[in-house]
Amino acid sequence: MKKTPRRARILALIGIILLLGMYGSTMVFALMKSPAARGLLMGSVFCTIAVPVLLYAILLAAKNVRGKALPHHEEKETAADPSPSEPEPDPGVQDTLTYGQNKSESSDPGKK
């Protein structure tokens, strides 16, 4: 079993505390009898819904950008991956030949 990094656990704990604080403030604003209570309640309800949705969207985008197969700290090629490090040249492209010259002319320059 892979151990979760300490930084991730601390950030998760901070997130839980913030969410509980938003839920608590929503409850307090709902029970207040102040003229500003309605506006505060609406703002708190919005944040209670919007913040987790935005965090989920950010995490989903980060996962897709980074790639699902390899974690961001393991970007090395594995032995099971037989893909070559350099792409193979296009067989239609002739590297050393000039325009109008074919392979038989270039391989034997003394024969003309």
N, C-alpha and C positions, 0 to 999 in steps of 0.2 A: 504494500500500500504506500502510495506516494504522500509525503508529508507536505502540508500546505505551508507556503512561506509565511514568516512572521508578519511581514508587511501587509499581506493580504488579510490575515486574521485581524490585525489592528484596524484596517480600513473597514472590514465587515462589521466590527464592533462599533465603530463610529457611525456607520450607516444605520445600524439598529437603534442606537441611541437617538439619532436625528429623526428617524421614523416614529419612534415612540413619543418624542417631543412634539412632533407635528400632530399626532393623534391626540395627545393630551391637550394641546392648545386648541384643537378643534372642539373638544369636549368643553373646555373652559369658556371659549367664545360662544358656544351654543347656550350655555347657562347664564351668561352675563346679561345684565339689564342696563347696558350703557347705550347711548346713541350710536357709538362707533362699533358696537358688537356685531351688527349685521355685516358691515364691510369686512371686519376682521374674520368673521366666520366664513364668508365667501372666499376670501384670500387663502385661508387655512385649508378649506376643502379643496380648492384648486391645487395648492401645493401638495396636499396629501395624495392627489391623483397624478399630477403632472411629474413630480420628481421621480417616483419609481419608474414611470413609463419612459422618461428621458434616460434614466440610468440604464434601463434594459436596452434601449435603442443604441446607446453608446457602446455597451458591452457587445452587442450583436454585431455592430459595425466593426469594432476592433477585432473580433474573432474572424470575421470575413476578410478583413484587410491582411491580417497576420497569416491566415491560412489555418485550416482545421487539422491538417495532417501532422504538421510539425509545430511544436510550441516555439515561441519566439526565441528561446535560448538554445534550441537544438536545430540549427540550420545547416548542419553538415550532411554530406551525402552518406548514405548507409551502404553496406556491402550488398544488400539485397537489391539496390537500385542499379540496374545495369546500364543506365543511360550514360552516354559518353559526355565528357566535360566540354568538348568542342563539337559544334555541329558539323556534320559531314558536308563537304562541298557539293554544290549542285552539279550533276553530271553533264548538264548542257553548257556549263561555263568552262572555257579553256583558259587556264591561268597564264601560261607562257607563250601561247601562240598569238600571232598578230592577225588582224582581220584579213581574210582571204587565204590564209595558210592552213593546210590540214596537217594531220599528225604524220603522214608518210613523208611529207616534205621536210618537217622539222626534225625527224629522227635521223635522217641520213642527209646531211647538208652537202656532201660531196657528190651526190647523185642527182644530176640535173639534166 
